Amino acid sequence: MADLFDVLVLGAGPAAAAALIGLGRGRRIGVVTGAVSDARVHRADVHPKIRTEAEAQGEAPGLADPIAIAGEKRPAFATAATGGLGNYWGQQFVRYAEAEPWPREAFARYQDYQDACARIEAACRLDEANGPHGAREAGISDYLAASPRLLVGTKEDPRAGLLAIRALITRLVAAHGATLITARAEALVAAEGGWGARLSDGSTVFARHILLATGALGTAGLLLRSFPDLRAVRLRDHAPWMLYTRGIGRHIRTVRPRPAPPSPTRHFNVQSLQRDVDGAAVLFATAYNLRYARLNLVLATLLGRSFPALASWRMPWPADWITPVQVWTAATVTTVELRRDQPAAVLHLPDPAQDGELARFIAALRARRVRVLKTSATPPLQGFHYHGVESAAAGGVQTLAHHLADRCGDAVCCVDASVLARIGCRPPTETAMAGALRRAAAISRGGSGG
Ligand SMILES: Cc1cc2nc3c(=O)[nH]c(=O)nc-3n(C[C@H](O)[C@H](O)[C@H](O)COP(=O)(O)OP(=O)(O)OC[C@H]3O[C@@H](n4cnc5c(N)ncnc54)[C@H](O)[C@@H]3O)c2cc1C
């Protein structure tokens, strides 16, 4: 046996960071980052936000393992970067309300979920222009408005921006004295008395506990490679509608005082709008002010082209003529099945015409003389709010937690959003991280984490 860790964390994104916060000290910990670039990633296939943020960071997009999707030109990818998709994300850091789907299988009480969120936030720096829990005020009709609550840095590096999760991982690895392994996990392998991971550098590492934090697409691929009897793995993506609007600006500019440039917190997520029913968001929308966006993001979105020489440029002219608004409702969940050696199949793709909540929102905008120029759906697996991984074998379909418990006992536990059967309409990552922290803490205390 090459190496034996108490805990081996596979992955180095937000879920891994939260797991490292939850793990007790004095353990022998290994972290496999997965940050190995993959030459098969073509620039043109990469989502504009990921491509342009990676260019601004002077790096190749942190993606690997392309997943072809039947009927789609662009593949999806697993993540391959320390910091994970956190290197490119929208930075909205949201705690769920008690009526929303916080991970009830991981926490006995809502207060325990809140405590886990507080522990994560203590390691972070948040921009909370509207108060610690995103106080909301009258917006459009009964859609309450708030400034997005953003993760803008870490406690040690408050200006880390998009590199906050990477900074957090680096600090936590040092604090634990953990071994950092720059490789990808090829497959889980059973060994006498435990489990290990076969890595892309040719080594195999063993551990008493393996925590899967490889992001839902990374986790799905790892499952297929590890269990040859699986015929497919399914997962869900809570992806938004994209509305292109004109005239919404006069309704949404009022909440966040526009920070004077060059503020580190100036962000093109300028406003969220939300409708609650019985304490849970049934619609969550984010409006973007293109004036604060990268020039390359606008070019890549409109023309499909970006230019590395312009990587650090913001929009050089006021661009309020059009306001993109992303809208999540309960209906916007796509289900995709990754099939062994075949293109992935889209099992369910939402239809804007069938979404009553979307129609209600558009009517409210039009009543305020906001024009909705275009409504489009997000292509499969381009929404990045992945969750709900299930395995499909001859014996039937199982949730990931059941699959791992059946095959690996308590030696392998998934801590990323793959194990969340349901997420809310609001951004899920802080909630997924709270679940990861709780599961890792349970393992540290000698429990199963599952
Ligand atoms: C453009 C964009 C905007 C977003 N906006 C928001 C937002 O505003 N708010 C929000 O809550 N969420 C947002 N998200 C989603 C958020 O980024 C993800 O929910 C979050 O990053 C998931 O964390 P994770 O750790 O589970 O997975 P990932 O971030 O995907 O990280 C996975 C990690 O596992 C590693 N890995 C993968 N495969 C392997 C392997 N085989 N072996 C070893 N390691 C591996 C990768 O290198 C990476 O370190 C956004 C995402 C994108 C792309």
The ligand as an SDF file (V2000), in Angstrom:
LIG
                    3D

 53 58  0  0  0  0  0  0  0  0999 V2000
  -20.6170   30.8310  -13.7810 C   0  0  0  0  0  0  0  0  0  0  0  0
  -21.0220   30.2110  -12.4710 C   0  0  0  0  0  0  0  0  0  0  0  0
  -21.7550   30.9710  -11.5600 C   0  0  0  0  0  0  0  0  0  0  0  0
  -22.1320   30.4210  -10.3280 C   0  0  0  0  0  0  0  0  0  0  0  0
  -22.7200   31.2250   -9.4240 N   0  0  0  0  0  0  0  0  0  0  0  0
  -23.0180   30.7580   -8.2010 C   0  0  0  0  0  0  0  0  0  0  0  0
  -23.4920   31.6300   -7.1880 C   0  0  0  0  0  0  0  0  0  0  0  0
  -23.5670   32.8470   -7.3490 O   0  0  0  0  0  0  0  0  0  0  0  0
  -23.8400   31.0900   -5.9930 N   0  0  0  0  0  0  0  0  0  0  0  0
  -23.7660   29.7640   -5.7460 C   0  0  0  0  0  0  0  0  0  0  0  0
  -24.1460   29.3340   -4.6570 O   0  0  0  0  0  0  0  0  0  0  0  0
  -23.2550   28.9130   -6.6770 N   0  0  0  0  0  0  0  0  0  0  0  0
  -22.8690   29.3840   -7.8830 C   0  0  0  0  0  0  0  0  0  0  0  0
  -22.2970   28.5590   -8.8260 N   0  0  0  0  0  0  0  0  0  0  0  0
  -22.1640   27.1300   -8.5030 C   0  0  0  0  0  0  0  0  0  0  0  0
  -20.9560   26.8610   -7.6320 C   0  0  0  0  0  0  0  0  0  0  0  0
  -19.7790   27.2960   -8.2710 O   0  0  0  0  0  0  0  0  0  0  0  0
  -20.9170   25.3550   -7.3600 C   0  0  0  0  0  0  0  0  0  0  0  0
  -22.1140   25.0110   -6.6820 O   0  0  0  0  0  0  0  0  0  0  0  0
  -19.7630   24.9620   -6.4660 C   0  0  0  0  0  0  0  0  0  0  0  0
  -18.5330   25.3580   -7.0030 O   0  0  0  0  0  0  0  0  0  0  0  0
  -19.7660   23.4370   -6.2610 C   0  0  0  0  0  0  0  0  0  0  0  0
  -18.7150   23.1100   -5.3780 O   0  0  0  0  0  0  0  0  0  0  0  0
  -18.0730   21.6530   -5.3620 P   0  0  0  0  0  0  0  0  0  0  0  0
  -16.9070   21.7260   -4.4390 O   0  0  0  0  0  0  0  0  0  0  0  0
  -19.1180   20.6530   -5.0710 O   0  0  0  0  0  0  0  0  0  0  0  0
  -17.6140   21.3430   -6.8600 O   0  0  0  0  0  0  0  0  0  0  0  0
  -16.6070   22.1010   -7.8470 P   0  0  0  0  0  0  0  0  0  0  0  0
  -16.6190   23.5420   -7.6030 O   0  0  0  0  0  0  0  0  0  0  0  0
  -16.9450   21.5900   -9.1940 O   0  0  0  0  0  0  0  0  0  0  0  0
  -15.1620   21.5530   -7.4170 O   0  0  0  0  0  0  0  0  0  0  0  0
  -14.8300   20.2310   -7.6580 C   0  0  0  0  0  0  0  0  0  0  0  0
  -13.4100   19.9990   -7.2000 C   0  0  0  0  0  0  0  0  0  0  0  0
  -13.1250   18.6150   -7.3890 O   0  0  0  0  0  0  0  0  0  0  0  0
  -11.9610   18.4400   -8.1860 C   0  0  0  0  0  0  0  0  0  0  0  0
  -12.1600   17.2330   -8.9990 N   0  0  0  0  0  0  0  0  0  0  0  0
  -13.0550   17.0070   -9.9840 C   0  0  0  0  0  0  0  0  0  0  0  0
  -12.9080   15.7650  -10.4780 N   0  0  0  0  0  0  0  0  0  0  0  0
  -11.8980   15.1870   -9.7740 C   0  0  0  0  0  0  0  0  0  0  0  0
  -11.2820   13.9140   -9.7990 C   0  0  0  0  0  0  0  0  0  0  0  0
  -11.6320   12.9690  -10.6670 N   0  0  0  0  0  0  0  0  0  0  0  0
  -10.2750   13.6710   -8.9160 N   0  0  0  0  0  0  0  0  0  0  0  0
   -9.8840   14.6130   -8.0170 C   0  0  0  0  0  0  0  0  0  0  0  0
  -10.4470   15.8370   -7.9500 N   0  0  0  0  0  0  0  0  0  0  0  0
  -11.4300   16.1150   -8.8240 C   0  0  0  0  0  0  0  0  0  0  0  0
  -11.8210   19.7170   -9.0050 C   0  0  0  0  0  0  0  0  0  0  0  0
  -10.4690   19.9590   -9.3500 O   0  0  0  0  0  0  0  0  0  0  0  0
  -12.3500   20.7540   -8.0020 C   0  0  0  0  0  0  0  0  0  0  0  0
  -11.3080   21.1440   -7.1400 O   0  0  0  0  0  0  0  0  0  0  0  0
  -21.8510   29.0660  -10.0390 C   0  0  0  0  0  0  0  0  0  0  0  0
  -21.1120   28.3160  -10.9440 C   0  0  0  0  0  0  0  0  0  0  0  0
  -20.6620   28.8800  -12.1330 C   0  0  0  0  0  0  0  0  0  0  0  0
  -19.7960   28.0880  -13.0640 C   0  0  0  0  0  0  0  0  0  0  0  0
  1  2  1  0
  2  3  1  0
  2 52  2  0
  3  4  2  0
  4  5  1  0
  4 50  1  0
  5  6  2  0
  6  7  1  0
  6 13  1  0
  7  8  2  0
  7  9  1  0
  9 10  1  0
 10 11  2  0
 10 12  1  0
 12 13  2  0
 13 14  1  0
 14 15  1  0
 14 50  1  0
 15 16  1  0
 16 17  1  0
 16 18  1  0
 18 19  1  0
 18 20  1  0
 20 21  1  0
 20 22  1  0
 22 23  1  0
 23 24  1  0
 24 25  2  0
 24 26  1  0
 24 27  1  0
 27 28  1  0
 28 29  2  0
 28 30  1  0
 28 31  1  0
 31 32  1  0
 32 33  1  0
 33 34  1  0
 33 48  1  0
 34 35  1  0
 35 36  1  0
 35 46  1  0
 36 37  1  0
 36 45  1  0
 37 38  2  0
 38 39  1  0
 39 40  1  0
 39 45  2  0
 40 41  1  0
 40 42  2  0
 42 43  1  0
 43 44  2  0
 44 45  1  0
 46 47  1  0
 46 48  1  0
 48 49  1  0
 50 51  2  0
 51 52  1  0
 52 53  1  0
M  END
$$$$
